[in-house]
Amino acid sequence: MENKQNINAQEKQKLFAALWNVANDLRGAMTADNFRDYMLSFLFLRYLSENYEKEAQKILGSDFPNTENPLKTWCDENAADVPDFQEEMQRSLHYIIAPQYLWNNIYELARTQNAELLDTLQKAFKYIENESFESSLQGLFSEINLVSEKLGKDYTSRNAMLCKVISTLEESLSSFSKDYDILGDAYEYLIGQFAANAGQKAGEFYTPQNISTILSRIVILDNQDPTTGPRKSLENVLDFACGSGSLLLNVKKQMEAAGGKIGRIYGQEKNITTYNLARMNMLLHGVKDSEFQIFHGDTLTNDWPLLTEEDPSKQIHFEAIVANPPFSLKWSPKEETSQDKRFSNFDVAPKSAADFAFLLHGFNYLKDNGTMAIILPHGVLFRGGAEERIRTKLLQDDRIDCIIGLPSNLFFSTGIPVCIIVLKKCRSNKDVLFINAAELFEKGKKQNVLTEEHINTIVETYQYRNEVPRLSRKVSMEEIAENGYNLNITRYVSLAQQEVPIDLEAVHTKLSDINNRLIDAKAKHNAFLKELGVKEIE
């Protein structure tokens, strides 16, 4: 088993390298974040098609034709049975794809340089958005502009470019094993690579996996007694600034690795491009459209009807909430914002930084038995004004469970160090755990990296509330109050090396001993000189 895992890991790395080479070789003058949308959409279509044909082969058995486009062949020969077949596919896979829009047919058009490729792709994308799934995925490919001049100046040149991209992509993928699903991992890898090359823009859609693993492993732990380990199940999980959905998928991954399961995944994303990436990412990782709900909207104005339900019996709250919202985003709260149920018990975050607005939004929808972990800049720990009032109220109400300070330069979008704040509505502890992990990292080429060992250290320190010199400390509310509810981590866990106290008496004794030995040595030396008839040293 271990050998197979090693082979799979090696093969994945080869596949990832091959895919990134395709992206670099073919994007030409197009920016990385523009080419990303084409590359990831084609990977998505290939994944849906491959899964669809595998399931069709199971259902049709020996009737599955041995041709280049088997489903087209079967549908042409069994037209009367197609509706029943599609109904069965919808039940088992939750989606259908017309044979002409399957990847095999798309690739064949590309391989033969067929002039109909571009038109067929446009129809395929519309079909998947409107007809493939029971719940419509409207706008899923809205950011894929197949008539963009970045692909070519006219239809013929654009069609030729798409033929080249699709052919090269398939040729790169076809040599790899199909014994296990690696396209989901490949999708995540490409998102990370495109993020690394997008610089500041990456903050809009990507949380590095090593950081998201910390949040994920924390929120799946038992709420009242984390030492007992992960829960057996989570009813739901929310990321209200979900980007490409990688953080949500990591929660699912960590939950399943611990032998548990998640009922339903919820996400919200304001940026249309990353909203579409998130929906594709869910499906690519085998999450059925009935198992997740991603909403395109503005978290700060709270425009998701699911969250604004007035009927108490229909209101939704979450057992796990994770988030990596935009850091210190400027926003425009209105006069009536102070009456908003999310903020009315605390205060309204200042216009200059919406950090606490995001935190309070999530906290409002946390269940009493839930855990929330959010990534924010260090400023929220010590800034004054409204932020100080919010921080103080959260502490006095016993809502903040842990503050984790992370190393600098972990993100693609910023080099500043950030913190993770863990919140709960019902806590069994009456102190706050501070973890100063600023020195736990390995230097990378562009970003610092948290290794598996670093991640384990942080998570286990949180889980068991360990107190470790220069790493972690449990701090009483009384001490925090004495510090004016300032949560600056270094106030409580300093990384400064303590100077070793000097024992002056011991130093004096040592110097006296050295001096006595020097006098003895000089006397012996002079005795030798006297015997030789040489003048002695004074």
GUMIVO-229584 format. One record per residue (C-alpha): x, y, z; residue in three letters. Coordinates in Angstrom, 3 decimals. Example, Ala and Ser with C-alpha at 12.3 -4.5 7.8 and 13.67 -1.06 7.14 Angstrom:
12.300, -4.500, 7.800, ALA
13.670, -1.060, 7.140, SER
REM end
This chain:
0.000, 0.000, 0.000, MET
2.801, 2.387, 0.959, GLU
4.585, 1.658, -2.330, ASN
1.414, 2.414, -4.300, LYS
0.982, 5.713, -2.437, GLN
4.596, 6.642, -3.266, ASN
4.025, 5.808, -6.932, ILE
0.832, 7.867, -6.931, ASN
2.610, 10.812, -5.294, ALA
5.400, 10.658, -7.871, GLN
2.922, 10.403, -10.725, GLU
0.957, 13.347, -9.381, LYS
4.082, 15.497, -9.296, GLN
4.883, 14.542, -12.885, LYS
1.333, 15.364, -13.933, LEU
1.409, 18.701, -12.119, PHE
4.689, 19.635, -13.811, ALA
3.308, 18.602, -17.218, ALA
0.161, 20.698, -16.755, LEU
2.103, 23.749, -15.649, TRP
4.373, 23.381, -18.673, ASN
1.276, 23.367, -20.893, VAL
0.088, 26.576, -19.243, ALA
3.461, 28.279, -19.636, ASN
4.003, 27.134, -23.208, ASP
0.563, 28.042, -24.547, LEU
-0.604, 31.175, -22.829, ARG
1.659, 33.367, -24.941, GLY
1.087, 37.041, -24.195, ALA
-1.939, 36.286, -22.019, MET
-1.518, 36.897, -18.273, THR
-1.484, 33.865, -15.983, ALA
-4.785, 34.764, -14.330, ASP
-6.508, 35.180, -17.736, ASN
-5.236, 31.880, -19.110, PHE
-6.197, 30.185, -15.833, ARG
-9.916, 30.362, -16.687, ASP
-9.469, 28.483, -19.981, TYR
-7.133, 25.854, -18.567, MET
-9.258, 25.081, -15.515, LEU
-12.509, 24.996, -17.512, SER
-11.068, 22.431, -19.916, PHE
-9.834, 20.317, -16.999, LEU
-13.320, 20.533, -15.517, PHE
-15.006, 19.425, -18.749, LEU
-12.588, 16.510, -19.055, ARG
-13.309, 15.435, -15.471, TYR
-17.099, 15.550, -15.946, LEU
-16.809, 13.615, -19.212, SER
-14.505, 10.927, -17.836, GLU
-16.764, 10.332, -14.815, ASN
-19.817, 10.275, -17.053, TYR
-18.404, 7.659, -19.394, GLU
-17.215, 5.471, -16.487, LYS
-20.708, 5.512, -14.967, GLU
-22.325, 4.882, -18.367, ALA
-20.097, 1.841, -18.847, GLN
-21.307, 0.447, -15.499, LYS
-24.966, 1.013, -16.376, ILE
-24.797, -0.261, -19.976, LEU
-22.449, -3.149, -19.245, GLY
-21.805, -5.291, -22.332, SER
-23.944, -2.903, -24.425, ASP
-21.316, -0.171, -24.044, PHE
-19.841, 0.168, -27.573, PRO
-16.111, -0.162, -28.232, ASN
-15.773, 2.937, -30.413, THR
-13.943, 6.280, -30.252, GLU
-17.113, 8.006, -29.012, ASN
-19.044, 5.116, -27.428, PRO
-21.920, 7.137, -25.973, LEU
-22.620, 8.870, -29.267, LYS
-22.687, 5.466, -30.951, THR
-25.039, 4.012, -28.328, TRP
-27.405, 7.017, -28.341, CYS
-27.608, 7.001, -32.138, ASP
-28.483, 3.277, -32.136, GLU
-30.874, 3.394, -29.143, ASN
-32.699, 6.708, -29.481, ALA
-35.889, 5.428, -27.798, ALA
-33.950, 4.369, -24.680, ASP
-31.978, 7.594, -24.248, VAL
-34.486, 9.301, -21.848, PRO
-34.469, 6.312, -19.468, ASP
-30.674, 6.110, -19.662, PHE
-30.315, 9.803, -18.861, GLN
-32.740, 9.482, -15.955, GLU
-30.598, 6.684, -14.536, GLU
-27.426, 8.776, -15.001, MET
-29.068, 11.730, -13.281, GLN
-29.933, 9.530, -10.300, ARG
-26.437, 8.080, -9.940, SER
-24.201, 10.996, -10.968, LEU
-26.543, 13.979, -10.548, HIS
-25.747, 15.235, -14.065, TYR
-25.961, 14.332, -17.758, ILE
-23.919, 15.386, -20.792, ILE
-25.015, 15.086, -24.406, ALA
-22.507, 12.868, -26.325, PRO
-21.422, 15.642, -28.698, GLN
-20.225, 17.701, -25.711, TYR
-18.121, 15.003, -24.070, LEU
-14.371, 15.602, -23.913, TRP
-13.590, 12.757, -26.347, ASN
-15.561, 14.514, -29.068, ASN
-14.106, 17.927, -28.165, ILE
-10.586, 16.500, -28.319, TYR
-11.251, 14.815, -31.662, GLU
-12.371, 18.166, -33.100, LEU
-9.200, 19.767, -31.731, ALA
-6.913, 16.977, -32.951, ARG
-8.294, 17.204, -36.497, THR
-8.233, 21.026, -36.458, GLN
-11.984, 21.044, -37.102, ASN
-13.412, 24.514, -37.698, ALA
-16.467, 23.661, -35.587, GLU
-14.505, 23.332, -32.323, LEU
-15.108, 26.865, -31.061, LEU
-18.864, 26.734, -31.753, ASP
-19.131, 23.269, -30.184, THR
-17.340, 24.467, -27.050, LEU
-19.680, 27.430, -26.690, GLN
-22.697, 25.128, -26.978, LYS
-21.144, 22.629, -24.569, ALA
-20.609, 25.274, -21.897, PHE
-24.193, 26.557, -22.256, LYS
-25.509, 22.996, -22.092, TYR
-23.630, 22.210, -18.875, ILE
-24.781, 25.471, -17.273, GLU
-28.459, 25.007, -18.122, ASN
-29.234, 21.341, -18.722, GLU
-26.645, 19.020, -17.196, SER
-27.496, 19.440, -13.514, PHE
-30.838, 19.309, -11.696, GLU
-29.971, 22.568, -9.968, SER
-28.988, 25.051, -12.662, SER
-25.364, 26.199, -12.634, LEU
-26.119, 29.455, -14.410, GLN
-23.056, 31.472, -15.379, GLY
-20.578, 28.720, -14.531, LEU
-18.483, 29.584, -17.604, PHE
-19.378, 33.280, -17.755, SER
-15.720, 34.302, -17.463, GLU
-14.618, 32.076, -20.370, ILE
-14.573, 34.422, -23.337, ASN
-14.148, 32.211, -26.404, LEU
-14.344, 35.206, -28.733, VAL
-11.630, 37.155, -26.932, SER
-8.939, 38.730, -29.095, GLU
-6.449, 37.360, -26.580, LYS
-7.093, 33.982, -28.216, LEU
-6.765, 35.375, -31.727, GLY
-7.831, 38.232, -33.975, LYS
-10.550, 36.308, -35.835, ASP
-12.614, 33.122, -35.594, TYR
-10.093, 31.015, -37.521, THR
-7.107, 32.008, -35.378, SER
-9.099, 31.618, -32.156, ARG
-10.291, 28.186, -33.244, ASN
-6.701, 27.218, -34.094, ALA
-5.471, 28.392, -30.679, MET
-8.165, 26.366, -28.884, LEU
-7.298, 23.310, -30.979, CYS
-3.673, 23.643, -29.897, LYS
-4.474, 24.136, -26.181, VAL
-6.941, 21.239, -25.995, ILE
-4.761, 18.840, -28.022, SER
-1.668, 19.603, -25.947, THR
-3.628, 19.325, -22.701, LEU
-5.070, 15.925, -23.610, GLU
-1.735, 14.588, -24.843, GLU
-0.179, 15.658, -21.530, SER
-2.930, 13.974, -19.520, LEU
-3.394, 10.769, -21.532, SER
-0.109, 9.178, -20.490, SER
-1.029, 9.221, -16.811, PHE
-2.805, 6.474, -14.896, SER
-6.591, 6.520, -14.579, LYS
-6.593, 4.058, -11.667, ASP
-7.316, 6.877, -9.222, TYR
-8.745, 10.345, -9.411, ASP
-6.025, 12.951, -9.608, ILE
-7.766, 15.660, -11.617, LEU
-9.154, 17.259, -8.446, GLY
-5.635, 17.502, -7.034, ASP
-4.372, 18.784, -10.389, ALA
-7.040, 21.506, -10.336, TYR
-5.977, 22.572, -6.833, GLU
-2.327, 22.534, -7.859, TYR
-2.975, 24.777, -10.862, LEU
-5.020, 27.205, -8.748, ILE
-2.031, 27.453, -6.388, GLY
0.432, 27.936, -9.246, GLN
-1.699, 30.581, -10.934, PHE
-2.070, 32.285, -7.537, ALA
1.705, 32.345, -7.082, ALA
2.049, 34.022, -10.474, ASN
-0.803, 36.456, -9.927, ALA
0.854, 38.134, -6.919, GLY
-1.461, 40.588, -5.179, GLN
-4.515, 39.293, -7.065, LYS
-4.066, 35.873, -5.486, ALA
-5.487, 37.056, -2.190, GLY
-8.878, 37.140, -3.891, GLU
-9.117, 33.429, -4.353, PHE
-6.520, 31.286, -2.655, TYR
-5.489, 30.280, 0.861, THR
-2.236, 28.255, 0.858, PRO
-2.973, 24.643, 1.741, GLN
-0.678, 24.505, 4.771, ASN
-2.560, 27.385, 6.403, ILE
-6.012, 26.094, 5.481, SER
-5.069, 22.720, 7.011, THR
-4.563, 24.398, 10.407, ILE
-8.009, 26.012, 10.316, LEU
-9.634, 22.818, 9.020, SER
-8.124, 20.554, 11.655, ARG
-9.111, 22.977, 14.423, ILE
-12.794, 23.401, 13.476, VAL
-13.449, 19.656, 13.159, ILE
-12.278, 18.977, 16.735, LEU
-14.864, 18.324, 19.425, ASP
-16.183, 21.697, 20.509, ASN
-16.142, 21.170, 24.286, GLN
-13.251, 18.725, 24.640, ASP
-10.831, 18.963, 21.693, PRO
-8.548, 16.395, 23.372, THR
-11.027, 13.684, 22.348, THR
-10.214, 14.427, 18.710, GLY
-12.352, 15.165, 15.632, PRO
-16.121, 14.882, 15.653, ARG
-17.796, 11.937, 13.950, LYS
-19.879, 14.262, 11.823, SER
-20.484, 17.904, 11.025, LEU
-23.967, 18.961, 9.999, GLU
-22.586, 21.810, 7.898, ASN
-19.640, 24.116, 7.281, VAL
-19.524, 27.716, 6.009, LEU
-16.854, 29.887, 4.413, ASP
-18.352, 33.338, 3.822, PHE
-15.374, 34.517, 1.714, ALA
-14.704, 31.198, 0.023, CYS
-12.661, 32.210, -3.048, GLY
-12.002, 29.061, -5.079, SER
-13.403, 26.857, -2.302, GLY
-10.084, 25.261, -1.354, SER
-10.543, 25.969, 2.357, LEU
-13.983, 24.338, 2.397, LEU
-12.634, 21.313, 0.549, LEU
-9.800, 21.046, 3.040, ASN
-12.327, 20.853, 5.896, VAL
-14.039, 18.022, 4.019, LYS
-10.701, 16.314, 3.406, LYS
-9.614, 16.533, 7.054, GLN
-13.025, 15.344, 8.231, MET
-12.946, 12.308, 5.954, GLU
-9.325, 11.541, 6.877, ALA
-10.496, 11.343, 10.498, ALA
-13.273, 8.915, 9.538, GLY
-16.076, 11.498, 9.751, GLY
-18.423, 13.142, 7.266, LYS
-19.959, 16.542, 6.500, ILE
-23.638, 16.973, 5.776, GLY
-23.555, 20.070, 3.549, ARG
-21.030, 22.663, 2.413, ILE
-21.887, 26.366, 2.134, TYR
-19.819, 29.178, 0.647, GLY
-20.213, 32.797, -0.379, GLN
-18.031, 34.718, -2.810, GLU
-18.335, 38.238, -4.224, LYS
-15.920, 37.923, -7.169, ASN
-17.698, 36.280, -10.144, ILE
-14.558, 34.571, -11.461, THR
-13.642, 32.947, -8.187, THR
-17.311, 32.122, -7.507, TYR
-17.278, 30.038, -10.680, ASN
-13.933, 28.496, -9.755, LEU
-15.418, 27.415, -6.427, ALA
-18.390, 25.674, -8.025, ARG
-16.161, 23.834, -10.497, MET
-13.757, 22.943, -7.705, ASN
-16.548, 21.337, -5.652, MET
-17.712, 19.186, -8.557, LEU
-14.132, 18.279, -9.494, LEU
-13.630, 16.909, -5.986, HIS
-16.665, 14.682, -6.200, GLY
-19.023, 16.925, -4.210, VAL
-22.466, 16.512, -5.804, LYS
-24.453, 19.624, -6.634, ASP
-26.976, 18.574, -3.954, SER
-24.207, 18.567, -1.306, GLU
-23.008, 22.156, -1.616, PHE
-24.375, 25.644, -2.097, GLN
-22.149, 28.515, -3.205, ILE
-23.758, 31.958, -3.335, PHE
-22.542, 34.868, -5.434, HIS
-22.939, 37.961, -3.307, GLY
-21.522, 40.506, -0.874, ASP
-20.936, 39.190, 2.647, THR
-20.719, 42.661, 4.212, LEU
-24.153, 43.747, 2.940, THR
-25.469, 40.257, 3.800, ASN
-27.447, 39.773, 0.596, ASP
-27.762, 35.963, 0.772, TRP
-31.471, 35.176, 1.376, PRO
-30.496, 31.926, 3.099, LEU
-28.876, 33.936, 5.920, LEU
-31.459, 36.695, 6.240, THR
-34.502, 34.506, 6.872, GLU
-36.756, 36.174, 9.483, GLU
-38.653, 33.013, 10.454, ASP
-36.697, 31.524, 13.414, PRO
-37.652, 27.981, 12.359, SER
-35.967, 28.510, 9.000, LYS
-32.859, 30.337, 10.174, GLN
-29.599, 28.502, 9.549, ILE
-26.504, 28.309, 11.742, HIS
-23.279, 26.376, 11.273, PHE
-21.245, 23.877, 13.280, GLU
-17.989, 24.914, 11.609, ALA
-17.030, 28.259, 10.063, ILE
-13.720, 29.025, 8.357, VAL
-12.673, 32.163, 6.523, ALA
-9.786, 34.074, 5.034, ASN
-11.469, 37.380, 4.127, PRO
-9.693, 40.307, 2.409, PRO
-7.371, 41.998, 4.914, PHE
-8.328, 45.467, 6.178, SER
-10.792, 46.067, 3.347, LEU
-12.351, 49.534, 3.239, LYS
-16.147, 49.403, 3.386, TRP
-19.134, 51.742, 3.650, SER
-21.412, 50.936, 6.598, PRO
-24.659, 52.908, 6.608, LYS
-26.330, 54.626, 9.539, GLU
-28.708, 51.689, 10.016, GLU
-25.813, 49.208, 10.043, THR
-25.552, 49.628, 13.812, SER
-28.994, 47.963, 14.075, GLN
-27.883, 44.979, 11.999, ASP
-28.275, 41.822, 14.125, LYS
-24.670, 40.889, 13.326, ARG
-23.245, 44.035, 14.918, PHE
-25.873, 45.426, 17.302, SER
-24.488, 43.618, 20.381, ASN
-20.932, 44.777, 19.656, PHE
-20.110, 47.775, 17.463, ASP
-19.654, 48.559, 13.786, VAL
-16.174, 48.049, 12.389, ALA
-14.510, 51.261, 11.148, PRO
-14.758, 52.231, 7.482, LYS
-10.982, 51.894, 7.145, SER
-10.937, 48.157, 7.958, ALA
-13.790, 45.634, 7.677, ALA
-11.858, 42.901, 9.502, ASP
-14.194, 42.803, 12.512, PHE
-17.248, 43.160, 10.259, ALA
-16.272, 39.864, 8.610, PHE
-15.570, 38.245, 11.975, LEU
-18.900, 39.324, 13.482, LEU
-20.777, 38.257, 10.345, HIS
-19.457, 34.724, 10.698, GLY
-19.835, 34.634, 14.468, PHE
-23.504, 35.594, 14.188, ASN
-24.203, 32.389, 12.253, TYR
-22.160, 30.074, 14.476, LEU
-24.059, 27.373, 16.350, LYS
-23.778, 27.165, 20.130, ASP
-21.798, 23.927, 19.694, ASN
-19.778, 25.284, 16.781, GLY
-16.193, 26.428, 16.233, THR
-15.062, 29.306, 14.025, MET
-11.505, 29.945, 12.810, ALA
-10.726, 33.105, 10.834, ILE
-7.499, 34.549, 9.399, ILE
-6.995, 38.268, 10.049, LEU
-4.133, 40.799, 10.158, PRO
-2.490, 41.412, 13.546, HIS
-3.980, 44.911, 13.741, GLY
-7.296, 43.540, 15.021, VAL
-5.475, 42.399, 18.162, LEU
-4.488, 45.859, 19.358, PHE
-6.063, 48.695, 17.329, ARG
-8.228, 51.159, 19.269, GLY
-11.627, 52.772, 18.711, GLY
-14.523, 50.591, 17.570, ALA
-12.188, 47.622, 17.131, GLU
-11.121, 47.858, 20.766, GLU
-14.770, 47.931, 21.861, ARG
-15.609, 44.878, 19.737, ILE
-12.556, 43.007, 20.996, ARG
-13.357, 43.864, 24.610, THR
-16.989, 42.692, 24.316, LYS
-15.936, 39.402, 22.697, LEU
-13.487, 38.788, 25.534, LEU
-15.858, 39.800, 28.315, GLN
-18.512, 37.501, 26.820, ASP
-15.932, 34.668, 26.819, ASP
-16.058, 34.134, 23.037, ARG
-12.364, 34.078, 22.083, ILE
-10.787, 30.673, 22.599, ASP
-7.348, 31.012, 21.027, CYS
-5.065, 33.441, 19.171, ILE
-2.444, 31.924, 16.854, ILE
0.284, 34.149, 15.432, GLY
1.664, 32.843, 12.120, LEU
5.026, 33.605, 10.432, PRO
5.332, 36.400, 7.878, SER
5.421, 35.887, 4.101, ASN
3.137, 32.829, 3.959, LEU
0.667, 34.315, 1.462, PHE
0.982, 35.134, -2.231, PHE
-0.869, 38.425, -1.746, SER
0.956, 39.893, 1.255, THR
4.163, 39.463, 3.214, GLY
2.716, 40.648, 6.534, ILE
2.308, 38.166, 9.384, PRO
-1.294, 37.233, 10.154, VAL
-3.151, 35.539, 12.985, CYS
-5.844, 32.916, 13.350, ILE
-8.602, 33.726, 15.832, ILE
-10.620, 30.777, 17.130, VAL
-14.062, 31.639, 18.524, LEU
-16.826, 29.692, 20.244, LYS
-20.202, 30.650, 21.736, LYS
-19.963, 28.082, 24.536, CYS
-16.500, 27.415, 25.984, ARG
-15.306, 25.036, 28.662, SER
-12.131, 27.101, 29.254, ASN
-12.001, 30.438, 31.042, LYS
-8.633, 31.582, 29.716, ASP
-7.323, 32.434, 26.248, VAL
-4.614, 30.294, 24.678, LEU
-1.914, 32.288, 22.872, PHE
0.292, 30.462, 20.354, ILE
3.232, 32.401, 18.924, ASN
4.218, 30.345, 15.872, ALA
6.209, 33.154, 14.228, ALA
9.382, 31.060, 14.120, GLU
7.770, 27.854, 12.794, LEU
8.524, 27.941, 9.077, PHE
10.915, 26.934, 6.320, GLU
12.106, 29.522, 3.829, LYS
10.861, 28.984, 0.288, GLY
11.799, 30.628, -3.003, LYS
8.917, 33.115, -2.934, LYS
6.985, 32.367, 0.263, GLN
7.773, 30.848, 3.618, ASN
6.277, 27.401, 4.148, VAL
4.738, 25.583, 7.096, LEU
5.854, 21.950, 7.079, THR
3.722, 19.053, 8.277, GLU
5.709, 19.088, 11.517, GLU
4.952, 22.796, 12.040, HIS
1.242, 22.223, 11.344, ILE
1.115, 19.307, 13.799, ASN
2.860, 21.396, 16.470, THR
0.341, 24.241, 16.130, ILE
-2.756, 22.032, 15.984, VAL
-1.681, 19.785, 18.865, GLU
-0.750, 22.790, 20.995, THR
-4.283, 24.092, 20.428, TYR
-5.942, 20.690, 20.902, GLN
-4.302, 19.936, 24.251, TYR
-3.843, 23.578, 25.307, ARG
-0.181, 22.867, 25.959, ASN
1.983, 25.576, 27.498, GLU
5.444, 25.577, 25.905, VAL
8.174, 28.165, 26.597, PRO
8.473, 30.677, 23.738, ARG
5.521, 29.050, 21.928, LEU
2.303, 29.038, 23.933, SER
0.662, 30.181, 27.129, ARG
-2.814, 30.171, 28.694, LYS
-3.646, 33.699, 29.840, VAL
-6.361, 34.551, 32.356, SER
-9.060, 37.109, 31.616, MET
-7.806, 39.099, 34.588, GLU
-4.376, 39.520, 32.991, GLU
-5.915, 40.425, 29.640, ILE
-8.117, 43.011, 31.362, ALA
-5.050, 44.450, 33.102, GLU
-3.544, 44.900, 29.624, ASN
-6.578, 46.881, 28.480, GLY
-7.908, 43.938, 26.418, TYR
-4.921, 44.275, 24.131, ASN
-4.277, 40.879, 22.494, LEU
-0.884, 41.620, 20.969, ASN
0.647, 38.144, 21.069, ILE
4.157, 39.189, 22.107, THR
2.724, 40.702, 25.309, ARG
1.912, 37.196, 26.449, TYR
4.335, 34.910, 24.578, VAL
7.666, 36.588, 23.885, SER
10.183, 35.035, 21.511, LEU
13.051, 37.008, 23.053, ALA
15.808, 34.787, 24.349, GLN
16.306, 35.234, 28.090, GLN
19.780, 36.376, 28.983, GLU
21.575, 33.911, 31.219, VAL
22.220, 35.641, 34.605, PRO
25.910, 36.158, 35.374, ILE
27.225, 34.670, 38.642, ASP
29.722, 37.373, 39.627, LEU
31.147, 35.335, 42.531, GLU
31.839, 32.375, 40.233, ALA
33.448, 34.652, 37.644, VAL
35.669, 36.212, 40.366, HIS
36.733, 32.762, 41.634, THR
37.561, 31.656, 38.065, LYS
39.635, 34.761, 37.376, LEU
41.507, 34.361, 40.688, SER
42.300, 30.738, 39.790, ASP
43.595, 31.762, 36.374, ILE
45.761, 34.476, 37.956, ASN
47.247, 32.023, 40.526, ASN
48.081, 29.520, 37.796, ARG
49.727, 32.311, 35.822, LEU
51.948, 33.232, 38.821, ILE
52.966, 29.548, 39.289, ASP
53.751, 29.156, 35.581, ALA
55.862, 32.333, 35.592, LYS
57.854, 31.130, 38.647, ALA
58.646, 27.756, 36.985, LYS
59.634, 29.504, 33.750, HIS
62.033, 31.847, 35.586, ASN
63.613, 28.873, 37.381, ALA
64.504, 27.347, 34.004, PHE
65.869, 30.663, 32.764, LEU
68.068, 30.976, 35.892, LYS
69.578, 27.532, 35.296, GLU
70.393, 28.588, 31.725, LEU
71.954, 31.832, 32.910, GLY
69.356, 33.907, 31.115, VAL
67.786, 37.008, 32.562, LYS
64.511, 36.234, 34.330, GLU
61.154, 37.720, 33.328, ILE
59.953, 40.396, 35.714, GLU
REM end
